[in-house]
Amino acid sequence: MLPIKRIDHVSMATPNAAERAKFFEDLFGMRVIARYDQPRDGYTGVEMSIPGSTSTFELLEPAGDDSFVAKFLAQKGSMLHHVTFEVTDIREAARVLREYGIEPFGYREDAEWARELFIHPRDTGGVLIQLFQPHGT
């Protein structure tokens, strides 16, 4: 079994994060807690608090026409992009996935905030899953 600690966030791809943030503020009572640029990865983001939850909601906006978010939007439109779980041990998570017959991808230990890897939507029934272990844990 994967060493899941908690669900961290759910992420949505959108062509206009500011517009979507206002929608989720007005209708769901979410609040913007961070805005950030990820030029290396080709997107900007908005992190929002969810009332009554320790998990967050993330909005991804493409930072250019060739970013993965722009490609995603062109193929699928504005919708759920991925779900992120925190794990206690990223290497153990990779081992468990391989034992289960799933090859993780996108493994990075040099990520600014954590070690991370992904599970392809073809292996999950349609949703990209991100697993991460914060640095220092």
LINBEL-V316976 format. One record per backbone hydrogen bond with DSSP energy under -0.5 kcal/mol. NH is the residue of the N-H (numbers start at 1). CO is the residue of the C=O. E is the energy in kcal/mol with one decimal. If there is no record, write none. Layout:
nh=[NH | NH]
co=[CO | CO]
e=[E | E]
This chain:
nh=[4 | 5 | 6 | 8 | 8 | 9 | 10 | 11 | 12 | 13 | 14 | 20 | 21 | 22 | 23 | 24 | 25 | 26 | 27 | 28 | 29 | 30 | 31 | 33 | 34 | 36 | 38 | 41 | 42 | 43 | 44 | 45 | 46 | 47 | 48 | 49 | 50 | 51 | 53 | 56 | 57 | 58 | 59 | 60 | 61 | 63 | 67 | 68 | 71 | 72 | 73 | 74 | 75 | 76 | 77 | 77 | 79 | 81 | 82 | 83 | 84 | 85 | 86 | 87 | 88 | 93 | 94 | 95 | 96 | 97 | 98 | 99 | 100 | 101 | 101 | 102 | 104 | 105 | 108 | 115 | 116 | 117 | 118 | 119 | 123 | 124 | 124 | 125 | 126 | 128 | 129 | 130 | 131 | 132 | 133 | 135 | 137]
co=[2 | 86 | 86 | 6 | 84 | 84 | 56 | 82 | 58 | 79 | 60 | 16 | 17 | 18 | 19 | 20 | 21 | 22 | 23 | 24 | 25 | 24 | 49 | 47 | 47 | 45 | 43 | 38 | 38 | 38 | 61 | 36 | 59 | 34 | 57 | 31 | 55 | 49 | 50 | 8 | 48 | 10 | 46 | 12 | 44 | 42 | 64 | 41 | 67 | 68 | 69 | 70 | 71 | 72 | 72 | 73 | 13 | 11 | 11 | 128 | 9 | 130 | 6 | 132 | 3 | 89 | 90 | 91 | 92 | 93 | 94 | 95 | 96 | 97 | 98 | 97 | 102 | 118 | 116 | 133 | 108 | 131 | 105 | 129 | 120 | 120 | 121 | 121 | 121 | 81 | 119 | 83 | 117 | 85 | 115 | 113 | 134]
e=[-2.0 | -3.4 | -1.3 | -0.5 | -2.6 | -1.2 | -1.7 | -3.0 | -2.8 | -2.5 | -2.9 | -2.1 | -2.8 | -1.9 | -1.7 | -2.4 | -2.3 | -2.9 | -2.6 | -1.2 | -1.1 | -1.9 | -0.9 | -3.1 | -1.5 | -2.3 | -2.9 | -0.8 | -1.1 | -1.6 | -2.6 | -3.0 | -1.8 | -2.8 | -2.9 | -3.0 | -0.8 | -0.5 | -2.1 | -2.3 | -2.4 | -3.0 | -2.6 | -3.1 | -2.7 | -2.2 | -1.3 | -0.5 | -2.2 | -2.3 | -2.8 | -2.2 | -1.8 | -3.2 | -0.7 | -1.4 | -0.9 | -3.5 | -1.3 | -1.9 | -3.1 | -2.7 | -2.6 | -3.0 | -2.4 | -2.1 | -2.2 | -2.1 | -2.7 | -2.4 | -2.4 | -2.5 | -1.7 | -0.5 | -1.2 | -3.0 | -0.7 | -2.2 | -2.4 | -2.6 | -2.3 | -2.1 | -2.8 | -2.7 | -1.8 | -0.6 | -0.9 | -1.2 | -2.4 | -0.7 | -2.0 | -2.6 | -2.8 | -1.9 | -2.4 | -1.2 | -1.4]
